[in-house]
């Protein structure tokens, strides 16, 4: 009888939920951007003429020239689980790590895995995580050449990725020009939806949509971008749309006018905010970026949508500043490829009345740089 009860317990036991093993999941587990920037600002500068993009640029990855016609793109990204399925978690971690190389215009070539895992954890779970990551690395044509592991009570997984790019074909987040059109290649809302999952509030279709987004490589977007005039690119990840838009505006010395009604939202994102599924990273992002964000006159933006502007994204899409003559055809190609891309705003010149300070202005209607001064 005792043996029968034990068997019944094992059959009815709920599978281990990865999201319940950690305090925060995905890019929401990162350090607050304000704290990170305060530390980086105090580090001494290194002077190497071959560093084309360094950490002082607040860009997505570092770029180092190793030959007149060749540079390497280097990035590292790892985080805690934001979904419960190990294989899917691995896929998302790989997609997110690869994204930084794509955002710089690079082609990923090699990766090193980073594993933090409990010593007494289930090794079958770890195997599934690594298999999921490997599947996306194969899709990207990127070879996993090794890695490193440490014992950790909270599991974490990701990669250090190296890519290659021509030194004159590097995309940065600081080249936006007045008149450019702003395009976004993925919907936002992964942070609040995965938080709702952790809180057992998420509908299955919300999670399915978020997972589909988080496992879609930014490879296609960058491949298509090569045939158009693109002035600035960043991927929208842990700092949220406004945090990464802030870096683009400040780095480029411009203003961004963003139409919040045009921003694509994942199914369930609004509902997740209403249910209180707000990750701590969202609040940190808001503290960091809202000082450079203001509304146009007489605009109404709901509290739920305003919150989503700061939602930390995991494996988010690309935010691109595109020449106005190229934006329409480029957007059409992005949509034809299956990406939920949208035109979300435009780039304006810095306002002399504010001594050249850059900021982000929000509106709830169509934007056209030619109509704004």
Buried (B, 14 or more C-beta within 10 A) or exposed (E): EEEEEEEEEEEEEEEEBBBEBBEBBBBBBBEBBBEBBEEEEEEEEEEEEEBBBBEEBBBBBBBBBEEEEEBBBBBBBBBBBBBBBBBBBBBBBBBBBBBBBBBBBBBBBBBBBBBBBBEEBEEEBBEBBBEBBBBBBEBBEBEBEEBEEEEBEBBBBBBBBBBBBBBEEBBBBBBBBBBBBBBBBBBBBBBBBBBBBBEEBBBEEBBEBBBEBBBBBBBBBBBBBEEBBBBBBBBBBBBBBBBBBBBBBBBBBBBBBBBBEBBBBBBBBBBBBEBEBBBBBBBBBBEBBBEBBEBBEEBEBEEBBBBBBBBBBBBBBBBBBBBBEBBEEBBEBBEEEEBBBBBBBBBBBBBEEEEEBBBBBBBBEEBEBEEBE
